[in-house]
């Protein structure tokens, strides 16, 4: 019994020494500083009770150009089941804006066609697409309505056709440009 105990202690000692030498032979890793910038929180309690946030379709960005993190999401109106977009400003009065979800936005009340929901960078130049009213043919971009984004824009489209639009802040209100 004593012999077995001695052998067991020796095995443990050798394995412990082996671990220490293996740890010493690992290459030294340089310390890297992680720079993490705090993200401003948006008060989601300001979401109207009639709207349900679709959790996998939301964005954070500075939508109105005030250098604060705002929130945007695709939402479903609980009363009529129509889809729309909600934008919450991160401001003292937590302004909210709804497009679609039963409320008219550029002659649309239901934005159930949205498959692509992406952030556009500040400073990008956008312009609406001109479409021939009689034939429906695309004429090109309306250069007379070019606009440099003050804040982030929101690009929405149908994945296959790439037809859709952009919601952006023009300094006074949100505007919609149809994009093809």
C-alpha positions as CSV (number, residue, x, y, z in Angstrom):
1,X,0.0,0.0,0.0
2,X,2.8,2.3,0.9
3,X,4.6,1.6,-2.4
4,X,1.5,2.4,-4.4
5,X,1.0,5.6,-2.6
6,X,4.6,6.6,-3.2
7,X,4.3,5.9,-6.9
8,X,1.1,7.9,-7.1
9,X,2.8,10.9,-5.4
10,X,5.8,10.7,-7.8
11,X,3.5,10.6,-10.9
12,X,1.6,13.7,-9.6
13,X,4.9,15.5,-9.0
14,X,6.3,14.8,-12.5
15,X,3.1,15.8,-14.2
16,X,3.0,19.0,-12.2
17,X,6.6,19.8,-13.2
18,X,5.8,19.0,-16.9
19,X,2.9,21.5,-16.8
20,X,5.1,24.3,-15.4
21,X,7.8,23.8,-18.1
22,X,5.1,23.8,-20.8
23,X,3.7,27.0,-19.5
24,X,7.2,28.6,-19.4
25,X,7.9,27.7,-23.0
26,X,4.8,29.4,-24.4
27,X,5.6,32.5,-26.4
28,X,5.1,35.8,-24.5
29,X,2.0,37.6,-25.6
30,X,2.1,41.3,-25.9
31,X,-0.5,43.2,-23.9
32,X,-2.9,44.9,-26.2
33,X,-5.2,47.7,-25.1
34,X,-8.8,47.3,-26.0
35,X,-10.3,50.6,-26.9
36,X,-14.1,50.4,-26.4
37,X,-16.2,53.4,-26.9
38,X,-19.4,53.5,-24.9
39,X,-22.6,53.2,-26.9
40,X,-25.3,55.5,-25.9
41,X,-28.5,53.7,-24.7
42,X,-31.7,54.5,-26.4
43,X,-34.9,54.5,-24.3
44,X,-37.0,51.8,-25.8
45,X,-39.8,52.5,-23.3
46,X,-40.8,55.3,-25.7
47,X,-41.9,52.7,-28.3
48,X,-45.7,53.2,-28.8
49,X,-47.7,50.4,-27.2
50,X,-49.4,49.7,-30.5
51,X,-46.1,48.7,-32.1
52,X,-44.1,45.5,-31.8
53,X,-40.4,45.7,-32.6
54,X,-39.1,43.0,-35.0
55,X,-36.0,42.1,-33.1
56,X,-33.8,41.0,-36.0
57,X,-34.4,44.1,-38.0
58,X,-33.1,47.1,-36.1
59,X,-30.3,49.7,-36.6
60,X,-28.4,52.1,-34.4
61,X,-27.1,55.3,-36.0
62,X,-27.1,59.1,-35.8
63,X,-30.2,59.6,-38.0
64,X,-30.8,63.3,-37.4
65,X,-27.1,64.4,-37.3
66,X,-27.0,65.5,-33.7
67,X,-24.0,63.1,-32.9
68,X,-26.2,60.9,-30.6
69,X,-27.0,57.3,-31.2
70,X,-30.6,56.9,-32.3
71,X,-32.6,53.7,-32.9
72,X,-34.6,52.4,-35.9
73,X,-36.5,49.2,-36.3
74,X,-39.0,47.5,-38.5
75,X,-42.2,47.3,-36.5
76,X,-45.6,45.6,-36.7
77,X,-48.7,47.5,-35.8
78,X,-50.5,45.2,-33.2
79,X,-53.9,46.6,-34.3
80,X,-53.8,46.2,-38.1
81,X,-50.7,43.9,-38.5
82,X,-49.2,46.3,-41.0
83,X,-45.4,46.7,-41.2
84,X,-43.5,50.0,-40.9
85,X,-40.4,51.7,-39.7
86,X,-39.9,53.3,-36.3
87,X,-37.2,55.9,-35.6
88,X,-36.5,57.0,-32.0
89,X,-34.2,60.0,-31.5
90,X,-31.9,59.9,-28.5
91,X,-32.9,63.4,-27.3
92,X,-34.4,65.0,-24.2
93,X,-37.9,64.5,-25.5
94,X,-37.3,61.1,-27.2
95,X,-39.0,62.0,-30.4
96,X,-40.4,59.0,-32.4
97,X,-41.3,58.8,-36.1
98,X,-43.4,56.1,-37.7
99,X,-43.4,55.3,-41.4
100,X,-46.0,52.8,-42.6
101,X,-47.5,50.4,-40.1
102,X,-50.9,51.9,-41.1
103,X,-49.6,55.5,-41.3
104,X,-49.1,56.9,-44.8
105,X,-45.5,57.3,-45.9
106,X,-45.0,58.3,-49.6
107,X,-48.4,56.8,-50.5
108,X,-47.7,53.5,-48.7
109,X,-49.3,52.3,-45.4
110,X,-47.8,48.8,-45.3
111,X,-44.0,48.3,-45.8
112,X,-44.3,44.5,-45.7
113,X,-42.0,44.3,-48.7
114,X,-38.9,45.3,-46.8
115,X,-36.2,42.5,-47.0
116,X,-33.1,44.6,-46.9
117,X,-32.8,47.1,-44.0
118,X,-29.4,48.8,-43.9
119,X,-27.6,51.9,-42.5
120,X,-26.2,54.5,-45.0
121,X,-23.2,56.5,-43.9
122,X,-23.4,60.2,-43.0
123,X,-22.2,62.4,-45.9
124,X,-23.3,60.0,-48.7
125,X,-25.0,61.8,-51.6
126,X,-28.5,60.4,-52.4
127,X,-31.1,61.3,-55.1
128,X,-34.4,59.7,-56.0
129,X,-34.9,57.6,-59.1
130,X,-36.9,59.1,-61.9
131,X,-39.5,56.8,-63.3
132,X,-41.6,57.4,-66.4
133,X,-45.2,57.6,-65.1
134,X,-46.7,56.2,-68.3
135,X,-44.4,53.3,-69.0
136,X,-42.8,52.6,-65.6
137,X,-39.4,52.7,-67.2
138,X,-36.5,54.0,-65.1
139,X,-35.2,57.3,-66.6
140,X,-32.3,57.7,-64.1
141,X,-31.4,59.7,-61.0
142,X,-33.0,63.0,-60.4
143,X,-29.9,65.2,-60.1
144,X,-31.9,68.2,-59.1
145,X,-32.8,66.5,-55.8
146,X,-29.3,65.4,-54.8
147,X,-28.9,65.5,-51.1
148,X,-25.8,65.0,-48.9
149,X,-26.9,63.0,-45.8
150,X,-26.8,65.0,-42.6
151,X,-27.1,61.9,-40.5
152,X,-27.2,58.2,-41.3
153,X,-29.8,57.2,-43.8
154,X,-31.9,54.0,-43.8
155,X,-31.9,52.0,-47.0
156,X,-34.8,49.6,-47.6
157,X,-35.4,47.3,-50.5
158,X,-36.7,44.0,-51.9
159,X,-33.7,41.7,-52.2
160,X,-34.4,40.3,-55.7
161,X,-35.3,43.5,-57.5
162,X,-33.3,46.0,-55.4
163,X,-36.3,48.4,-55.7
164,X,-36.9,50.4,-52.5
165,X,-36.0,53.6,-51.0
166,X,-34.2,55.7,-48.4
167,X,-35.5,57.5,-45.3
168,X,-33.3,60.4,-44.3
169,X,-33.3,63.5,-42.1
170,X,-33.2,66.8,-44.2
171,X,-32.6,69.1,-41.2
172,X,-36.3,69.6,-40.4
173,X,-38.1,66.3,-41.1
174,X,-37.7,62.9,-42.5
175,X,-37.9,62.5,-46.2
176,X,-38.4,59.5,-48.5
177,X,-36.6,58.9,-51.8
178,X,-37.7,56.1,-54.1
179,X,-34.6,54.2,-55.3
180,X,-34.3,51.6,-58.0
